[in-house]
């Protein structure tokens, strides 16, 4: 069974930084795209950043130049370095992996979510 576990959320002042991590465990054959999404109260879940297996990245316009996504394929881990945080970045952040498991069909898996709050 495949599981995604996130860490690194918390409370930070505007202008501060946080680093989120998400690691996949279980019987995994391959991990393709890794991504981070976020959902603020009363809003839909939106893509923040994604990274392909070869390292190609894409970002939401609202975080370009402030957030950096990276991955460590050997550790089945994706990171999101968030700098110059703003109150509007406050949300629950979810990781999402496109995984081909050892048993079963290739599909998207979600983490449980980690709260990021930007406030003075």
C-alpha angles and dihedrals in degrees: 000000000000121000133182119205123190130199141170105066124131147115119314136168121247110279092028131118139237134180120213124199132193124187128189122214136179135058101339127168099178140351116209122175118011121196149170124226131180136204125196121198111286093006136100124260109264135191113256101177140340136196130196125222089261093049104261108151137201131186141194110254091242093063102035111128093016105059128052125194121202138164141208107208093190089059098038086234137137126195134200116200108198119194133173090024119200131201088250089064088069108120145106107281120213130190120218126195130188100220136182103203125205088247123030136018129317110260145140120283126198133210122229094254133250125225119238116188122184111193142131 
